[in-house]
Amino acid sequence: MAKSRSTSGLVTLVVILAAAGGGWFYWQGHRNKGPEFFPGPGEPANVTRGEIVQSVTAAGTIKPLLDVLVSSQISGYITAWYADFNAKVKKGDLLATLLPTAYEAAVASAKGDLENSQANAQLQAVTLKRDQVLLAKNLISQSDYDSQAALLAEANAEVEIKQAALRTAQTNLSYCRIVSPMDGMIISRNIDVGNSVAATLSSPTLFEIGNDLTQMQIDASVAEADVGNVAAGQEVDFSVDAYPNRPFRGEVYQVRNSPQTQQNVVIYDVMIKVPNADLKLKPGMTANVSIVITRHPGVLRVPNGALRFRLPAGIPVTQPADPAAAVAPADAAPAKPLSPEERRKALQEIMQQAGYERGNGPPSAEVRQKLLELAQARGIELPDRLLGGGGPARGAADAPVYRTLYRLPANALPGAPPEAIRVKVGITDGAYTEVSSPLLKEGDTVITGIVAAEAGAAGAGTPFGGGGGGGRGGPPGLGRF
């Protein structure tokens, strides 16, 4: 019995010591852990060199350069059609015929009326010639002769009226033959034998003809916020759902000035020429268009998250060795995040100090530069409207835009402070942005995120229960910024 009690006490002591040791190691490992940056050591560097393409995306419909809807000017029944879908036709080729019976009768009636009028005109001419002889012999009065002359003129006018009626009837008869107005291909046939065609104020469409399907166009809808960057001659990359793995190319040839409103958004039609030698693109296909605004090959680029990142207050930052690239301490990060109201007041103060007044149009180059300097000193990014529409994505040439990046030193130990580098921002493709700085090079790692210890987290927990929620799989007591 004594031996059993001794063994039980020994086991209890071992369990207590193991728990205490585990708690001590956990406590020591987490109470003073510094911030964790992303990407971290050993992860791929995110400063690369490559091509940046700034583009405007839109959607549009593929259609022929010239698309003609063939209709009928008269009513009738379709007796035959001679061109089917995808048939190639020449100008003047017979496409379909209407029942001509009624129109042939109209022509015959018009001919009879004309012959009757011509006979009457001849009779009136002979009578006038006879009255002229009688008038010379004073056998009839002048008034009788004038009346006969008027009857002849009336008969001649009637002949002209009947001639016009005959031409109208003949023209209507010719409309019974539906012919192609141009060379091209039949895109659609909307009739069949026995169909009734009723020509009213809106003529019915019988055939749709595309002039040359080897040359197509895209009617793309571009929003007013982007149309200012689009111009004729720009390259276009696009894809269609029918060939998801095949890229297509085109070129902008016209930006139309006619605005349209769709869901409270003003859009403009941008016309794009597209070669289609293999006839893979078909009318009506939806094209996902990317209009290339600017293309910069072989430039330094960083993820856009690195430009949006702001280092929280209290984390040390080292300055680069080059004073020209150094960032003022106030530019590294504001002492605390600004509320919308505080940001609005700060912007008002910056505008007043720079001498910029609203309602006077875009600021001058001097005022714009002053706005940038004051905003950088306050750690505030200016909206595009204060830069005259030239934000970091557009990169106005006369007003360079600068941002702050935070770089992890090469071969630095864990917990080493990052370096704050001021970079000039160029164009962006939505994922990466062009940057330039004498201190930034390909292969560097810039910070896009951080997990930092929360205030009081180190002493708030217990060896058996974490202090606070973590970020990106971080340990307890850490928070993602």
C-alpha positions in Angstrom: 0.0 0.0 0.0 2.8 2.4 0.8 4.5 1.7 -2.5 1.3 2.4 -4.4 0.9 5.8 -2.7 4.5 6.7 -3.5 4.0 5.9 -7.2 0.8 7.9 -7.4 2.5 11.0 -5.8 5.4 10.7 -8.2 3.1 10.7 -11.2 1.2 13.8 -9.9 4.5 15.6 -9.4 5.6 14.9 -12.9 2.3 16.1 -14.4 2.5 19.4 -12.4 6.1 20.0 -13.4 5.3 19.3 -17.1 2.4 21.7 -17.1 4.4 24.4 -15.4 7.3 23.9 -17.8 4.9 24.1 -20.8 3.3 27.2 -19.5 6.6 28.9 -18.8 7.9 28.2 -22.4 4.5 29.5 -23.8 4.7 32.6 -21.7 8.3 33.3 -22.7 7.7 32.6 -26.3 4.8 35.0 -26.7 4.8 37.8 -24.2 7.5 39.9 -25.9 7.2 38.8 -29.5 7.6 41.6 -32.0 5.6 42.4 -35.0 5.4 40.0 -37.9 5.5 41.5 -41.4 4.2 40.1 -44.7 5.8 38.9 -46.9 8.2 37.6 -44.2 11.7 36.2 -44.3 12.0 33.3 -46.7 8.9 34.3 -48.8 9.3 35.4 -52.4 10.3 39.0 -52.9 7.6 41.2 -54.3 9.6 44.0 -56.0 9.9 42.7 -59.6 10.8 44.1 -63.0 8.4 43.6 -65.9 5.7 45.2 -68.0 2.9 47.4 -66.6 -0.1 47.9 -68.9 -2.6 50.5 -67.9 -5.9 49.7 -69.5 -9.6 50.4 -69.6 -12.0 47.4 -69.5 -15.4 47.3 -71.1 -17.8 44.9 -72.8 -19.2 45.1 -76.3 -20.9 43.3 -79.1 -19.1 42.1 -82.3 -20.8 43.0 -85.6 -19.8 43.6 -89.2 -18.4 46.9 -90.3 -21.5 47.4 -92.5 -24.7 45.6 -91.5 -27.8 46.1 -93.7 -31.3 45.1 -92.9 -33.2 44.2 -96.1 -36.9 45.0 -96.0 -39.9 45.2 -98.3 -41.6 48.4 -99.4 -44.8 46.6 -100.4 -47.2 44.1 -98.9 -47.7 40.6 -100.2 -47.1 36.9 -99.9 -43.7 35.3 -100.2 -43.7 33.0 -103.2 -40.0 31.9 -103.1 -36.6 32.7 -101.5 -33.3 32.2 -103.1 -30.6 32.9 -100.4 -30.3 31.0 -97.2 -28.3 31.6 -94.0 -24.5 32.1 -94.6 -25.0 32.4 -98.4 -22.6 34.7 -100.2 -24.5 37.2 -102.4 -23.5 39.9 -104.9 -25.2 43.3 -105.4 -28.4 42.8 -107.4 -28.8 39.1 -106.7 -32.4 37.9 -106.2 -33.1 37.1 -102.6 -36.9 36.5 -102.6 -40.1 37.2 -104.6 -43.6 38.4 -103.6 -46.8 37.3 -105.3 -47.0 39.8 -108.2 -50.7 39.3 -109.3 -52.2 42.5 -107.8 -49.2 44.6 -109.0 -49.3 43.3 -112.5 -53.0 44.2 -112.7 -52.2 47.7 -111.4 -49.6 48.1 -114.2 -52.2 46.9 -116.8 -54.8 49.4 -115.5 -52.3 52.2 -115.5 -51.3 51.4 -119.1 -55.0 51.5 -120.2 -55.5 54.9 -118.5 -52.5 56.3 -120.2 -53.6 55.1 -123.6 -57.1 56.6 -123.0 -55.5 59.9 -122.0 -53.2 59.9 -125.0 -56.2 59.3 -127.4 -58.1 62.2 -125.9 -55.1 64.4 -126.2 -54.8 63.6 -129.9 -58.5 64.4 -130.4 -58.1 67.7 -128.7 -55.1 68.5 -130.8 -56.9 67.8 -134.1 -59.9 69.8 -133.0 -57.7 72.8 -132.1 -56.1 72.7 -135.5 -59.5 72.7 -137.2 -60.7 75.6 -135.1 -57.6 77.5 -136.0 -58.6 77.3 -139.7 -62.2 78.4 -138.9 -61.0 81.3 -136.8 -58.9 82.5 -139.7 -62.1 82.6 -141.8 -64.1 84.3 -138.9 -66.4 81.2 -138.7 -65.9 80.8 -134.9 -65.3 83.3 -132.2 -62.1 83.8 -130.4 -63.5 82.5 -127.2 -64.4 79.2 -128.8 -60.9 78.8 -130.0 -59.4 79.7 -126.6 -61.7 77.1 -124.9 -60.4 74.4 -127.3 -56.8 75.3 -126.6 -57.4 74.9 -122.9 -59.0 71.5 -123.5 -55.8 70.4 -125.3 -53.6 71.6 -122.5 -55.8 69.8 -120.0 -55.5 66.6 -122.1 -51.7 66.8 -122.2 -51.6 67.3 -118.5 -53.7 64.2 -118.0 -51.3 62.2 -120.2 -48.4 63.2 -117.8 -50.5 62.2 -114.8 -51.2 58.8 -116.3 -47.6 58.3 -117.2 -46.5 58.9 -113.6 -49.2 56.5 -112.4 -47.8 53.8 -114.8 -44.3 54.4 -113.5 -45.5 54.0 -109.9 -47.3 50.8 -110.8 -44.2 49.4 -112.6 -42.0 50.4 -109.6 -44.3 48.6 -107.2 -44.2 45.5 -109.4 -40.4 45.6 -109.4 -40.5 45.5 -105.6 -41.9 42.0 -105.8 -38.3 41.0 -106.5 -36.2 41.5 -103.3 -32.6 41.9 -104.4 -29.4 42.3 -102.5 -28.2 46.0 -102.1 -24.5 45.0 -101.8 -22.0 42.2 -101.8 -21.9 40.3 -98.6 -23.1 37.3 -96.6 -26.6 36.5 -95.4 -26.5 36.6 -91.6 -30.2 35.9 -91.0 -33.3 35.0 -93.1 -36.6 36.0 -91.4 -39.1 34.8 -94.0 -40.3 31.5 -95.5 -42.6 30.6 -98.4 -46.2 31.6 -97.7 -45.4 34.2 -95.1 -47.3 37.4 -95.4 -45.4 40.7 -95.5 -47.2 43.8 -94.3 -45.4 47.0 -95.2 -46.5 49.7 -92.7 -44.7 52.6 -91.2 -42.0 50.2 -89.9 -40.9 48.0 -92.7 -40.4 44.3 -91.9 -36.9 42.9 -92.0 -36.6 40.0 -94.4 -32.8 39.5 -94.5 -29.7 40.7 -92.6 -26.6 41.1 -94.7 -23.0 41.7 -93.5 -20.8 43.2 -96.1 -17.5 41.5 -95.2 -17.1 39.2 -92.2 -13.3 39.1 -92.5 -13.4 42.7 -91.1 -15.5 43.1 -88.0 -16.0 45.7 -85.3 -16.8 45.9 -81.6 -19.2 48.4 -80.2 -17.9 48.8 -76.7 -19.6 50.7 -73.9 -17.1 52.8 -71.9 -18.1 54.7 -68.8 -17.6 58.5 -68.7 -14.9 58.1 -65.9 -12.7 56.2 -68.4 -13.6 57.5 -71.8 -11.2 60.5 -71.4 -8.2 58.1 -71.6 -9.5 56.4 -74.8 -8.4 57.7 -78.2 -8.3 56.4 -81.8 -5.3 54.2 -82.6 -5.0 52.5 -79.2 -4.4 48.8 -79.1 -7.2 46.6 -77.8 -7.0 43.1 -76.3 -10.2 41.2 -76.0 -11.6 37.7 -75.5 -14.9 35.9 -76.3 -16.6 33.1 -74.4 -16.5 30.9 -77.4 -12.7 30.8 -77.3 -11.7 31.5 -73.7 -8.0 30.5 -74.2 -7.4 32.5 -77.4 -6.5 36.2 -77.2 -7.7 38.5 -80.0 -6.4 41.9 -81.0 -8.0 45.1 -82.4 -7.6 48.8 -82.6 -9.8 51.8 -81.6 -10.9 53.7 -84.7 -13.6 56.0 -83.3 -14.9 57.4 -80.0 -18.4 58.5 -80.6 -19.7 61.7 -78.8 -23.3 60.5 -78.4 -23.9 59.8 -74.7 -26.2 57.1 -73.4 -27.4 56.5 -69.8 -27.6 53.0 -68.4 -28.5 52.5 -64.8 -27.6 56.1 -64.0 -24.1 55.7 -65.6 -23.2 57.8 -68.7 -21.5 55.7 -71.3 -20.0 56.3 -74.7 -19.6 54.0 -77.7 -16.1 53.1 -78.6 -15.7 51.5 -82.0 -12.9 48.9 -82.5 -11.8 47.4 -85.7 -11.1 43.7 -85.6 -9.5 41.4 -88.2 -11.3 38.1 -88.7 -9.6 36.3 -91.5 -10.5 32.8 -90.2 -14.1 33.8 -89.5 -13.9 32.6 -85.9 -15.6 35.7 -84.6 -19.3 35.7 -85.4 -21.8 38.6 -85.3 -23.5 39.0 -81.9 -20.7 37.6 -79.8 -20.0 39.4 -76.5 -16.4 40.7 -76.3 -14.6 41.4 -73.0 -12.5 44.4 -74.1 -9.3 45.7 -72.6 -8.2 49.0 -74.2 -4.5 49.6 -73.7 -3.9 53.2 -72.5 -0.2 53.0 -71.7 2.4 50.2 -71.8 5.6 50.5 -69.9 8.0 47.5 -70.3 10.8 46.6 -68.0 9.9 48.8 -65.0 10.1 48.2 -61.3 6.7 47.2 -60.0 5.2 46.5 -56.6 1.9 45.1 -55.4 -0.8 47.7 -54.9 -1.1 46.5 -51.3 2.3 47.8 -50.6 1.1 51.4 -51.5 -2.0 51.1 -49.4 -0.1 49.8 -46.3 0.5 52.2 -43.4 2.7 51.3 -40.5 0.9 51.5 -37.1 2.2 54.0 -34.5 4.8 52.8 -32.1 6.7 50.5 -34.4 10.3 51.8 -35.1 11.3 52.7 -38.7 14.8 53.2 -40.0 15.7 55.9 -42.5 17.6 55.1 -45.8 21.2 56.2 -46.1 20.4 58.4 -49.0 18.8 61.7 -47.6 17.1 62.3 -51.0 15.0 59.2 -50.5 14.5 59.6 -46.8 10.9 59.9 -45.5 10.1 62.5 -42.9 9.0 60.9 -39.6 5.6 62.5 -40.0 5.3 60.8 -43.5 5.9 57.4 -42.0 2.5 57.2 -40.4 0.1 59.4 -38.5 0.2 59.2 -34.8 -3.3 57.5 -35.0 -5.8 56.7 -37.7 -7.9 59.8 -38.6 -11.6 59.7 -38.5 -13.6 60.9 -41.5 -14.3 64.2 -39.8 -10.6 64.7 -38.8 -9.5 63.9 -42.3 -12.0 66.4 -43.8 -10.7 69.1 -41.5 -7.1 68.2 -42.2 -7.8 68.5 -46.0 -9.4 71.9 -45.5 -6.4 73.1 -43.6 -4.0 71.8 -46.3 -6.1 73.5 -49.0 -6.1 76.8 -47.2 -2.3 76.7 -46.5 -1.7 75.9 -50.2 -4.0 78.7 -51.4 -6.4 76.4 -53.3 -10.0 77.4 -53.5 -12.8 75.1 -54.7 -14.7 76.1 -57.8 -11.7 77.6 -59.6 -10.9 74.5 -61.6 -7.9 72.2 -61.3 -5.0 73.7 -59.2 -1.9 75.1 -60.9 1.4 73.2 -60.9 2.7 75.3 -58.0 -0.4 74.8 -55.9 -0.5 71.1 -56.7 3.1 70.7 -55.6 2.4 72.6 -52.3 -0.7 70.4 -51.7 1.5 67.3 -52.1 4.2 68.5 -49.7 1.7 69.5 -47.0 -0.2 66.2 -47.4 3.0 64.2 -47.1 4.0 66.2 -44.0 0.6 65.3 -42.4 0.7 61.7 -43.5 -2.5 62.2 -45.7 -3.1 61.0 -49.2 -4.8 63.6 -51.4 -7.9 62.6 -53.5 -7.5 62.7 -57.3 -9.8 65.7 -57.6 -7.2 67.9 -55.7 -4.5 66.7 -58.1 -6.4 67.7 -61.2 -7.6 64.2 -61.9 -4.0 62.8 -62.0 -3.9 60.2 -59.3 -1.3 57.6 -58.8 -2.9 55.4 -61.5 -2.7 58.1 -64.1 0.6 59.6 -63.0 0.2 63.2 -64.3 3.5 64.2 -65.9 3.5 67.7 -64.5 2.7 66.6 -60.9 4.7 63.6 -59.8 2.9 61.5 -57.2 5.0 60.1 -54.3 4.1 57.4 -51.8 5.8 55.7 -48.9 6.9 52.0 -49.0 8.3 50.0 -46.1 11.1 47.6 -47.1 12.4 44.7 -45.0 16.2 44.9 -44.8 18.0 42.1 -46.6 19.3 39.3 -44.4 17.8 41.1 -41.3 17.1 39.2 -38.1 13.5 38.6 -37.1 12.0 41.7 -35.5 14.4 44.1 -37.3 12.7 47.5 -38.0 11.7 48.2 -41.6 13.0 50.9 -43.8 10.7 53.7 -45.0 11.4 54.6 -48.7 9.8 57.4 -50.6 9.0 56.3 -54.2 7.6 58.0 -57.3 4.5 56.3 -58.5 3.7 55.6 -62.2 0.9 53.7 -63.9 -1.0 50.7 -62.5 -2.7 47.7 -64.0 -4.9 47.2 -61.0 -2.6 44.6 -59.3 0.8 46.1 -59.7 2.0 49.7 -59.8 5.1 51.2 -61.4 7.5 52.8 -58.9 11.0 54.4 -59.1 13.5 55.2 -56.4 17.3 55.1 -56.2 17.1 52.9 -53.1 14.6 50.4 -54.4 15.8 47.5 -56.6 14.5 44.3 -58.1 14.3 41.5 -55.5 13.6 43.7 -52.5 10.8 42.8 -50.2 8.3 45.5 -49.3 5.7 45.1 -46.6 2.1 44.5 -47.6 0.7 43.5 -44.1 1.6 43.2 -40.5 0.6 41.2 -37.4 1.6 43.3 -34.4 1.2 42.7 -30.6 -1.9 44.4 -29.2 -1.7 46.8 -26.3 -1.6 44.8 -23.0 -1.8 41.5 -24.8 1.5 40.3 -23.4 0.3 40.2 -19.8 -3.4 39.8 -20.4 -3.4 36.1 -21.0 -2.6 33.0 -18.9 -0.2 30.1 -19.7 -3.3 28.1 -20.6 -5.4 30.7 -22.3 -4.4 33.2 -25.1 -4.9 36.9 -24.7 -6.6 38.0 -28.0 -7.4 37.0 -31.5 -4.7 36.6 -34.1 -4.4 37.5 -37.7 -3.3 35.3 -40.6 -2.7 32.4 -38.3 -0.7 34.4 -35.8 -0.4 33.5 -32.2 -2.8 34.6 -29.5 -2.4 38.2 -28.5 -1.6 39.4 -32.0 -3.7 41.5 -34.4 -3.5 42.1 -38.1 -3.2 45.7 -39.4 
